Amino acid sequence: MNKKIIALVVAAASIAPAAMAQTANPVTLYGRVYAAFENVKADGGSAVAISSRNRVNNYGSSLLGVRGTENLGGGLTAFFQLETAFAPDASSTTFGNRNSGVGLQGDFGTFVLGRWDTPYKTVGQKYDQFSNTSLAGYTAVMADRGNFSRREQNVVEYWSPVLSGFQGRVSYTANEAKTAIVNPGVTSFSANYEKGPVSVSYAYEKHKDIFKNYTGNAASVAGARESGQMLGASVKFGALEARALLEKFKKNGGGVTATSDQRSQMFSLSYTMGLNEFVVQLQRSKNGATRATAATPTSEPEAKVNSLGYFHKFSRRTTLVALYSVTKNNRFGLGNFGANDLNIVADQDPRGFAIGIRHTF
């Protein structure tokens, strides 16, 4: 009997330090579930119209995450985060496919290694009144229709400390996809100022040996170059908030193809009344069409997105969302929804209404 008691005491003594360490440095479980019912269609142009249809879709990147920290002493903290997106309306989950990594924090700032949103994407999301994974999201025509809204793998990021409202961020994506022909890489940078009712941000991102033309997908192309610049700002006047986002892109497809500069703008105004918020957001984009040489004449695709939104906050964690969005394309344009695109052709105009619930925990 005494031997059993001694064994239990020893076991308890060995377990206690670990339990105390977990209590002092807790691991946090968090998440968001956001789903919406939609009615969508597309018409216009000479193609057969896409008839009205109902859908249930994942919005706002529903996610489940776990994060934790450990105090290493001397003002140094280790942290980790594992975040997974999931679709509440379907089974299509890959573990850790959102912002996930491990890093160190201190007076010097923050370093993180893993998979993470680029600084450029972070700025774009900051000024989008709607989630970029909703019908009205800013990637409908902004951010080179999502090509510059990236969550990079194999990335190292540095975030400076916040000093008098200023913070800088920079990221580098390791060239693990290097071959004898291509050496693709992505570098991204942002500078942010936020104090009181005013916010101003600038972002720059460059893609090496990567090219995406207007009608195609991003691909590794030897000698290709893409770069984007973004300027965002917001200001609050009591219950009113105004936001603006301006972008310019330069593209060269490795000497084989080129485009004229692409320019995009987004403007929004929101009004908060008690637990209710009303939003109007406008997007405009004139995209450089791919052409054989700089001298070859071409017509540029244009797209406009007009969106209205209503948010009712039942509580700090639960919100009812209703929105309507319509995209207008010229005869070369392919502007679509911010997410869950319809399979349109040029000159068709997608439009849709959605109502959903967002819950965070």
C-alpha positions as a Markdown table, in Angstrom:
| # | Residue | x | y | z |
|---|---|---|---|---|
| 1 | Met | 0.0 | 0.0 | 0.0 |
| 2 | Asn | 2.8 | 2.4 | 0.9 |
| 3 | Lys | 4.5 | 1.7 | -2.4 |
| 4 | Lys | 1.3 | 2.6 | -4.2 |
| 5 | Ile | 0.9 | 5.9 | -2.3 |
| 6 | Ile | 4.6 | 6.8 | -3.0 |
| 7 | Ala | 4.0 | 6.1 | -6.7 |
| 8 | Leu | 1.0 | 8.3 | -6.8 |
| 9 | Val | 2.8 | 11.2 | -5.1 |
| 10 | Val | 5.7 | 10.9 | -7.5 |
| 11 | Ala | 3.4 | 10.9 | -10.5 |
| 12 | Ala | 1.5 | 13.9 | -9.2 |
| 13 | Ala | 4.7 | 15.8 | -8.7 |
| 14 | Ser | 5.8 | 15.1 | -12.2 |
| 15 | Ile | 2.5 | 16.1 | -13.7 |
| 16 | Ala | 2.0 | 19.3 | -11.7 |
| 17 | Pro | 4.7 | 21.4 | -13.4 |
| 18 | Ala | 3.2 | 20.7 | -16.8 |
| 19 | Ala | -0.3 | 21.5 | -15.7 |
| 20 | Met | 0.9 | 24.8 | -14.1 |
| 21 | Ala | 2.8 | 25.7 | -17.3 |
| 22 | Gln | -0.3 | 25.2 | -19.3 |
| 23 | Thr | -2.3 | 27.4 | -16.9 |
| 24 | Ala | 0.3 | 30.1 | -17.0 |
| 25 | Asn | 0.5 | 30.0 | -20.8 |
| 26 | Pro | -3.0 | 28.9 | -22.0 |
| 27 | Val | -3.9 | 27.5 | -25.4 |
| 28 | Thr | -6.9 | 29.3 | -26.9 |
| 29 | Leu | -9.5 | 27.7 | -29.1 |
| 30 | Tyr | -11.3 | 30.2 | -31.4 |
| 31 | Gly | -13.3 | 30.3 | -34.6 |
| 32 | Arg | -16.0 | 31.7 | -36.8 |
| 33 | Val | -19.0 | 30.1 | -38.6 |
| 34 | Tyr | -20.5 | 32.2 | -41.3 |
| 35 | Ala | -23.0 | 30.8 | -43.8 |
| 36 | Ala | -25.5 | 32.6 | -46.2 |
| 37 | Phe | -28.5 | 31.8 | -48.4 |
| 38 | Glu | -28.1 | 33.3 | -51.8 |
| 39 | Asn | -30.1 | 34.0 | -54.9 |
| 40 | Val | -27.9 | 34.7 | -57.9 |
| 41 | Lys | -28.1 | 35.1 | -61.7 |
| 42 | Ala | -26.3 | 36.7 | -64.7 |
| 43 | Asp | -27.6 | 38.4 | -67.8 |
| 44 | Gly | -26.5 | 40.8 | -70.5 |
| 45 | Gly | -24.5 | 40.5 | -73.7 |
| 46 | Ser | -25.2 | 38.0 | -76.4 |
| 47 | Ala | -24.6 | 34.8 | -74.4 |
| 48 | Val | -27.4 | 32.7 | -72.9 |
| 49 | Ala | -28.4 | 34.1 | -69.5 |
| 50 | Ile | -27.6 | 32.2 | -66.3 |
| 51 | Ser | -31.0 | 31.8 | -64.8 |
| 52 | Ser | -31.9 | 32.6 | -61.2 |
| 53 | Arg | -30.8 | 30.0 | -58.7 |
| 54 | Asn | -30.6 | 29.5 | -55.0 |
| 55 | Arg | -27.4 | 28.5 | -53.1 |
| 56 | Val | -26.1 | 28.1 | -49.6 |
| 57 | Asn | -22.5 | 29.1 | -49.3 |
| 58 | Asn | -19.6 | 29.5 | -46.8 |
| 59 | Tyr | -19.0 | 33.2 | -46.1 |
| 60 | Gly | -16.2 | 35.0 | -44.4 |
| 61 | Ser | -14.0 | 32.0 | -44.4 |
| 62 | Ser | -15.6 | 30.0 | -41.6 |
| 63 | Leu | -12.6 | 28.8 | -39.5 |
| 64 | Leu | -11.5 | 26.9 | -36.5 |
| 65 | Gly | -8.2 | 27.8 | -34.9 |
| 66 | Val | -5.9 | 27.2 | -31.9 |
| 67 | Arg | -3.2 | 29.5 | -30.7 |
| 68 | Gly | -0.9 | 29.8 | -27.7 |
| 69 | Thr | 2.0 | 31.6 | -26.2 |
| 70 | Glu | 4.9 | 30.9 | -23.9 |
| 71 | Asn | 6.8 | 33.5 | -21.9 |
| 72 | Leu | 10.5 | 32.9 | -22.4 |
| 73 | Gly | 11.6 | 35.6 | -20.1 |
| 74 | Gly | 13.6 | 38.7 | -20.9 |
| 75 | Gly | 10.7 | 40.2 | -22.8 |
| 76 | Leu | 10.7 | 37.4 | -25.3 |
| 77 | Thr | 7.5 | 35.4 | -26.1 |
| 78 | Ala | 7.1 | 32.3 | -28.3 |
| 79 | Phe | 3.7 | 31.8 | -30.1 |
| 80 | Phe | 2.0 | 29.4 | -32.4 |
| 81 | Gln | -1.2 | 29.4 | -34.4 |
| 82 | Leu | -2.9 | 26.7 | -36.4 |
| 83 | Glu | -6.0 | 27.9 | -38.3 |
| 84 | Thr | -8.2 | 25.8 | -40.6 |
| 85 | Ala | -10.9 | 26.9 | -42.9 |
| 86 | Phe | -14.0 | 24.8 | -43.3 |
| 87 | Ala | -17.2 | 25.0 | -45.3 |
| 88 | Pro | -20.3 | 24.6 | -43.0 |
| 89 | Asp | -22.3 | 23.7 | -46.2 |
| 90 | Ala | -20.0 | 21.0 | -47.5 |
| 91 | Ser | -17.1 | 18.7 | -46.7 |
| 92 | Ser | -13.9 | 20.2 | -48.1 |
| 93 | Thr | -11.5 | 20.8 | -45.3 |
| 94 | Thr | -7.7 | 20.7 | -45.2 |
| 95 | Phe | -6.1 | 21.1 | -41.8 |
| 96 | Gly | -4.0 | 24.3 | -41.2 |
| 97 | Asn | -4.8 | 25.8 | -44.6 |
| 98 | Arg | -5.3 | 29.4 | -43.2 |
| 99 | Asn | -2.8 | 31.6 | -41.2 |
| 100 | Ser | -0.7 | 29.0 | -39.4 |
| 101 | Gly | 2.9 | 29.3 | -38.1 |
| 102 | Val | 5.3 | 29.6 | -35.2 |
| 103 | Gly | 7.2 | 32.7 | -34.2 |
| 104 | Leu | 8.8 | 35.0 | -31.7 |
| 105 | Gln | 7.6 | 38.3 | -30.3 |
| 106 | Gly | 9.5 | 41.0 | -28.3 |
| 107 | Asp | 10.3 | 44.7 | -28.2 |
| 108 | Phe | 11.9 | 44.2 | -31.7 |
| 109 | Gly | 8.5 | 43.2 | -33.2 |
| 110 | Thr | 7.3 | 39.8 | -34.4 |
| 111 | Phe | 8.8 | 37.1 | -36.7 |
| 112 | Val | 6.6 | 34.3 | -37.9 |
| 113 | Leu | 7.4 | 31.3 | -40.2 |
| 114 | Gly | 4.7 | 29.2 | -41.9 |
| 115 | Arg | 1.7 | 30.0 | -44.1 |
| 116 | Trp | 0.3 | 33.6 | -43.7 |
| 117 | Asp | -1.6 | 36.4 | -45.5 |
| 118 | Thr | 0.8 | 38.8 | -47.2 |
| 119 | Pro | 1.0 | 42.4 | -46.0 |
| 120 | Tyr | -0.7 | 43.5 | -49.3 |
| 121 | Lys | -3.7 | 41.3 | -48.7 |
| 122 | Thr | -4.0 | 42.4 | -45.1 |
| 123 | Val | -4.3 | 46.0 | -46.2 |
| 124 | Gly | -6.9 | 45.2 | -48.8 |
| 125 | Gln | -9.1 | 43.3 | -46.3 |
| 126 | Lys | -8.8 | 46.1 | -43.8 |
| 127 | Tyr | -10.7 | 48.6 | -46.1 |
| 128 | Asp | -13.2 | 46.1 | -47.5 |
| 129 | Gln | -16.6 | 46.6 | -45.8 |
| 130 | Phe | -17.6 | 43.1 | -46.7 |
| 131 | Ser | -15.7 | 39.8 | -46.3 |
| 132 | Asn | -13.6 | 39.1 | -49.4 |
| 133 | Thr | -15.3 | 35.7 | -49.5 |
| 134 | Ser | -18.8 | 37.1 | -50.0 |
| 135 | Leu | -20.7 | 38.2 | -53.1 |
| 136 | Ala | -19.8 | 41.8 | -52.5 |
| 137 | Gly | -16.1 | 41.2 | -51.5 |
| 138 | Tyr | -13.4 | 43.4 | -52.9 |
| 139 | Thr | -11.7 | 40.7 | -55.0 |
| 140 | Ala | -14.7 | 40.9 | -57.4 |
| 141 | Val | -12.6 | 43.3 | -59.4 |
| 142 | Met | -9.9 | 44.6 | -56.9 |
| 143 | Ala | -6.5 | 43.0 | -56.1 |
| 144 | Asp | -6.2 | 41.9 | -59.7 |
| 145 | Arg | -9.3 | 39.8 | -59.1 |
| 146 | Gly | -7.7 | 38.1 | -56.2 |
| 147 | Asn | -4.2 | 37.5 | -57.7 |
| 148 | Phe | -2.8 | 40.0 | -55.2 |
| 149 | Ser | -4.9 | 38.8 | -52.3 |
| 150 | Arg | -2.6 | 35.9 | -51.3 |
| 151 | Arg | -2.0 | 33.6 | -48.4 |
| 152 | Glu | 1.5 | 32.4 | -49.1 |
| 153 | Gln | 3.1 | 29.1 | -48.1 |
| 154 | Asn | 6.7 | 28.7 | -47.0 |
| 155 | Val | 6.8 | 32.4 | -45.9 |
| 156 | Val | 8.7 | 34.4 | -43.3 |
| 157 | Glu | 7.1 | 37.6 | -42.1 |
| 158 | Tyr | 8.2 | 40.5 | -39.9 |
| 159 | Trp | 5.9 | 42.9 | -38.2 |
| 160 | Ser | 7.4 | 46.0 | -36.6 |
| 161 | Pro | 6.2 | 47.2 | -33.2 |
| 162 | Val | 3.5 | 49.9 | -33.2 |
| 163 | Leu | 5.1 | 53.2 | -32.6 |
| 164 | Ser | 2.9 | 56.3 | -32.4 |
| 165 | Gly | 0.3 | 54.6 | -34.6 |
| 166 | Phe | 2.8 | 53.4 | -37.2 |
| 167 | Gln | 3.6 | 49.8 | -38.1 |
| 168 | Gly | 5.4 | 48.2 | -41.0 |
| 169 | Arg | 5.1 | 44.6 | -42.3 |
| 170 | Val | 7.2 | 42.7 | -44.8 |
| 171 | Ser | 7.1 | 39.1 | -46.1 |
| 172 | Tyr | 9.2 | 36.9 | -48.2 |
| 173 | Thr | 8.1 | 33.6 | -49.8 |
| 174 | Ala | 10.9 | 31.0 | -50.1 |
| 175 | Asn | 11.7 | 29.9 | -53.7 |
| 176 | Glu | 11.0 | 26.2 | -53.1 |
| 177 | Ala | 9.4 | 25.9 | -56.5 |
| 178 | Lys | 12.7 | 26.9 | -58.3 |
| 179 | Thr | 13.6 | 24.8 | -61.4 |
| 180 | Ala | 16.2 | 25.1 | -64.1 |
| 181 | Ile | 13.7 | 27.4 | -66.0 |
| 182 | Val | 11.8 | 29.5 | -63.4 |
| 183 | Asn | 12.6 | 30.9 | -60.0 |
| 184 | Pro | 9.2 | 32.1 | -58.7 |
| 185 | Gly | 8.9 | 34.3 | -55.6 |
| 186 | Val | 6.7 | 36.8 | -53.9 |
| 187 | Thr | 7.7 | 39.8 | -51.7 |
| 188 | Ser | 5.2 | 42.0 | -50.0 |
| 189 | Phe | 5.4 | 45.2 | -47.9 |
| 190 | Ser | 3.0 | 47.5 | -46.1 |
| 191 | Ala | 3.2 | 50.6 | -44.0 |
| 192 | Asn | 0.2 | 51.5 | -41.8 |
| 193 | Tyr | -0.8 | 54.4 | -39.6 |
| 194 | Glu | -3.9 | 54.3 | -37.3 |
| 195 | Lys | -4.7 | 56.7 | -34.6 |
| 196 | Gly | -8.1 | 57.9 | -33.4 |
| 197 | Pro | -10.6 | 58.1 | -36.3 |
| 198 | Val | -8.0 | 58.1 | -39.1 |
| 199 | Ser | -6.3 | 55.2 | -40.8 |
| 200 | Val | -3.9 | 55.3 | -43.8 |
| 201 | Ser | -2.1 | 52.4 | -45.4 |
| 202 | Tyr | 0.3 | 51.8 | -48.3 |
| 203 | Ala | 1.2 | 48.3 | -49.7 |
| 204 | Tyr | 3.5 | 47.1 | -52.4 |
| 205 | Glu | 3.9 | 43.5 | -53.7 |
| 206 | Lys | 6.1 | 42.0 | -56.4 |
| 207 | His | 5.7 | 38.6 | -58.2 |
| 208 | Lys | 8.8 | 37.2 | -59.9 |
| 209 | Asp | 8.5 | 34.6 | -62.7 |
| 210 | Ile | 4.7 | 34.7 | -62.1 |
| 211 | Phe | 2.2 | 36.0 | -64.6 |
| 212 | Lys | -1.6 | 36.2 | -64.7 |
| 213 | Asn | -3.4 | 37.6 | -67.7 |
| 214 | Tyr | -6.9 | 38.9 | -67.6 |
| 215 | Thr | -8.6 | 35.7 | -69.0 |
| 216 | Gly | -6.2 | 33.1 | -67.5 |
| 217 | Asn | -4.8 | 31.8 | -64.2 |
| 218 | Ala | -1.6 | 32.7 | -62.4 |
| 219 | Ala | 1.3 | 30.5 | -63.6 |
| 220 | Ser | 5.0 | 30.3 | -63.4 |
| 221 | Val | 6.5 | 32.0 | -66.5 |
| 222 | Ala | 10.3 | 32.5 | -66.9 |
| 223 | Gly | 11.2 | 36.2 | -66.9 |
| 224 | Ala | 7.6 | 37.4 | -66.0 |
| 225 | Arg | 7.1 | 40.3 | -63.6 |
| 226 | Glu | 4.0 | 41.6 | -61.8 |
| 227 | Ser | 3.8 | 44.4 | -59.3 |
| 228 | Gly | 1.0 | 46.1 | -57.4 |
| 229 | Gln | 0.6 | 49.2 | -55.3 |
| 230 | Met | -2.2 | 50.0 | -53.0 |
| 231 | Leu | -3.2 | 53.1 | -51.0 |
| 232 | Gly | -6.0 | 52.9 | -48.5 |
| 233 | Ala | -7.6 | 55.3 | -46.1 |
| 234 | Ser | -10.5 | 55.6 | -43.7 |
| 235 | Val | -12.0 | 58.3 | -41.5 |
| 236 | Lys | -14.8 | 58.2 | -38.9 |
| 237 | Phe | -17.2 | 61.1 | -38.3 |
| 238 | Gly | -19.3 | 59.9 | -35.4 |
| 239 | Ala | -21.7 | 57.2 | -36.7 |
| 240 | Leu | -20.3 | 57.7 | -40.3 |
| 241 | Glu | -17.2 | 56.0 | -41.7 |
| 242 | Ala | -15.8 | 56.6 | -45.2 |
| 243 | Arg | -13.2 | 54.2 | -46.7 |
| 244 | Ala | -11.2 | 54.3 | -50.0 |
| 245 | Leu | -8.8 | 52.0 | -51.7 |
| 246 | Leu | -6.7 | 52.8 | -54.9 |
| 247 | Glu | -4.6 | 50.2 | -56.8 |
| 248 | Lys | -2.3 | 50.2 | -59.7 |
| 249 | Phe | -0.7 | 47.1 | -61.3 |
| 250 | Lys | 2.1 | 46.6 | -63.8 |
| 251 | Lys | 2.6 | 43.3 | -65.7 |
| 252 | Asn | 5.1 | 41.8 | -68.1 |
| 253 | Gly | 4.7 | 38.2 | -69.2 |
| 254 | Gly | 8.3 | 37.4 | -69.8 |
| 255 | Gly | 8.7 | 39.4 | -73.0 |
| 256 | Val | 6.0 | 37.4 | -74.8 |
| 257 | Thr | 3.0 | 39.3 | -73.6 |
| 258 | Ala | 2.4 | 42.6 | -71.8 |
| 259 | Thr | -0.5 | 44.6 | -70.5 |
| 260 | Ser | -1.2 | 48.3 | -70.1 |
| 261 | Asp | -1.3 | 49.4 | -66.5 |
| 262 | Gln | -4.4 | 48.2 | -64.5 |
| 263 | Arg | -6.2 | 50.6 | -62.2 |
| 264 | Ser | -8.8 | 49.8 | -59.6 |
| 265 | Gln | -10.7 | 51.9 | -57.0 |
| 266 | Met | -13.1 | 51.1 | -54.2 |
| 267 | Phe | -15.1 | 53.6 | -52.1 |
| 268 | Ser | -17.5 | 52.9 | -49.3 |
| 269 | Leu | -19.7 | 54.7 | -46.7 |
| 270 | Ser | -21.2 | 53.1 | -43.6 |
| 271 | Tyr | -23.6 | 54.4 | -41.0 |
| 272 | Thr | -24.1 | 52.9 | -37.6 |
| 273 | Met | -27.4 | 53.3 | -35.7 |
| 274 | Gly | -27.5 | 51.4 | -32.5 |
| 275 | Leu | -27.1 | 47.7 | -33.3 |
| 276 | Asn | -27.6 | 48.3 | -37.0 |
| 277 | Glu | -25.1 | 49.2 | -39.7 |
| 278 | Phe | -25.9 | 50.2 | -43.3 |
| 279 | Val | -23.2 | 50.1 | -46.0 |
| 280 | Val | -22.8 | 51.1 | -49.6 |
| 281 | Gln | -19.6 | 50.1 | -51.5 |
| 282 | Leu | -18.5 | 50.9 | -55.0 |
| 283 | Gln | -15.7 | 49.2 | -57.0 |
| 284 | Arg | -14.3 | 50.3 | -60.3 |
| 285 | Ser | -11.6 | 48.5 | -62.4 |
| 286 | Lys | -10.0 | 49.1 | -65.8 |
| 287 | Asn | -7.8 | 46.2 | -66.5 |
| 288 | Gly | -4.9 | 46.1 | -69.0 |
| 289 | Ala | -5.7 | 43.4 | -71.6 |
| 290 | Thr | -3.0 | 41.0 | -72.7 |
| 291 | Arg | -1.4 | 41.8 | -76.0 |
| 292 | Ala | 1.5 | 40.6 | -78.1 |
| 293 | Thr | 3.4 | 43.8 | -78.1 |
| 294 | Ala | 3.0 | 47.2 | -76.4 |
| 295 | Ala | 2.1 | 48.7 | -79.8 |
| 296 | Thr | -0.7 | 46.2 | -80.5 |
| 297 | Pro | -4.0 | 48.1 | -80.1 |
| 298 | Thr | -6.5 | 46.5 | -77.7 |
| 299 | Ser | -9.7 | 47.3 | -75.9 |
| 300 | Glu | -9.5 | 47.2 | -72.1 |
| 301 | Pro | -11.9 | 45.2 | -70.0 |
| 302 | Glu | -13.9 | 47.4 | -67.5 |
| 303 | Ala | -16.0 | 46.3 | -64.6 |
| 304 | Lys | -18.1 | 48.1 | -61.9 |
| 305 | Val | -19.5 | 46.6 | -58.8 |
| 306 | Asn | -22.2 | 48.3 | -56.7 |
| 307 | Ser | -23.1 | 46.7 | -53.3 |
| 308 | Leu | -25.5 | 47.4 | -50.5 |
| 309 | Gly | -25.3 | 45.8 | -47.1 |
| 310 | Tyr | -27.1 | 45.6 | -43.8 |
| 311 | Phe | -25.7 | 44.2 | -40.5 |
| 312 | His | -27.7 | 43.7 | -37.3 |
| 313 | Lys | -25.6 | 42.8 | -34.2 |
| 314 | Phe | -27.7 | 40.5 | -32.0 |
| 315 | Ser | -24.7 | 40.4 | -29.7 |
| 316 | Arg | -20.9 | 40.9 | -29.7 |
| 317 | Arg | -20.5 | 37.5 | -31.3 |
| 318 | Thr | -23.6 | 37.0 | -33.5 |
| 319 | Thr | -24.5 | 39.2 | -36.5 |
| 320 | Leu | -27.3 | 39.0 | -39.1 |
| 321 | Val | -26.0 | 40.0 | -42.6 |
| 322 | Ala | -28.0 | 40.9 | -45.7 |
| 323 | Leu | -26.4 | 42.2 | -48.9 |
| 324 | Tyr | -27.1 | 42.9 | -52.6 |
| 325 | Ser | -24.4 | 43.2 | -55.2 |
| 326 | Val | -24.5 | 43.7 | -59.0 |
| 327 | Thr | -21.5 | 43.7 | -61.4 |
| 328 | Lys | -21.6 | 45.6 | -64.7 |
| 329 | Asn | -19.1 | 44.5 | -67.4 |
| 330 | Asn | -18.2 | 46.1 | -70.7 |
| 331 | Arg | -18.0 | 43.7 | -73.6 |
| 332 | Phe | -14.5 | 42.6 | -72.6 |
| 333 | Gly | -15.1 | 42.6 | -68.8 |
| 334 | Leu | -15.2 | 39.5 | -66.6 |
| 335 | Gly | -15.8 | 41.1 | -63.2 |
| 336 | Asn | -17.7 | 38.6 | -61.0 |
| 337 | Phe | -18.6 | 38.1 | -57.3 |
| 338 | Gly | -16.1 | 38.4 | -54.5 |
| 339 | Ala | -16.4 | 34.6 | -54.0 |
| 340 | Asn | -18.4 | 31.7 | -55.3 |
| 341 | Asp | -18.2 | 33.0 | -58.9 |
| 342 | Leu | -20.8 | 32.3 | -61.6 |
| 343 | Asn | -19.4 | 30.8 | -64.8 |
| 344 | Ile | -19.9 | 33.9 | -66.9 |
| 345 | Val | -18.5 | 35.0 | -70.3 |
| 346 | Ala | -17.4 | 38.6 | -71.2 |
| 347 | Asp | -20.2 | 41.2 | -71.1 |
| 348 | Gln | -22.4 | 39.2 | -68.7 |
| 349 | Asp | -23.5 | 40.9 | -65.5 |
| 350 | Pro | -23.7 | 38.7 | -62.4 |
| 351 | Arg | -26.0 | 39.9 | -59.5 |
| 352 | Gly | -27.1 | 38.4 | -56.3 |
| 353 | Phe | -28.8 | 38.8 | -52.9 |
| 354 | Ala | -27.6 | 37.0 | -49.8 |
| 355 | Ile | -28.8 | 36.8 | -46.2 |
| 356 | Gly | -26.7 | 35.0 | -43.6 |
| 357 | Ile | -25.5 | 34.6 | -40.0 |
| 358 | Arg | -22.0 | 35.2 | -38.7 |
| 359 | His | -21.0 | 33.8 | -35.3 |
| 360 | Thr | -17.6 | 34.0 | -33.7 |
| 361 | Phe | -16.3 | 32.2 | -30.6 |
